[in-house]
């Protein structure tokens, strides 16, 4: 199982308090984050966090403000993904037939250079 450590900085003054809802054990706020570990922002962040929207809101173009940034500070995901996605070892293959020379390699003396493309 992959493990990821994420640090979150949130500007609580930007929270739309009307999106806070009552649950069985407290008050909740649905958040969404997008993380791209291959792109690091100006301040070392790897993505952002915003309040979640419903399907209907997304379809009508509603966008909630970015509340803060996220930073991946630990991940063993790369190693575990490599184990999962590694191609199976291939059996040795018999030698193939000799390769024909290509025009780019200077072969095919009778190659037609008059092709219009």
ABEGO torsion letter per residue (X at the ends): XBBBBBBBBBBAAABBAAABBBBAAEBBBBBBBBBBAABBBAAGBAEBBBBBBBAAAAAAGBBBBBAEBBBBABBAAAAAAAAAABBBBBBBBBBBBBBBBBAAAGBGAABBAABAX
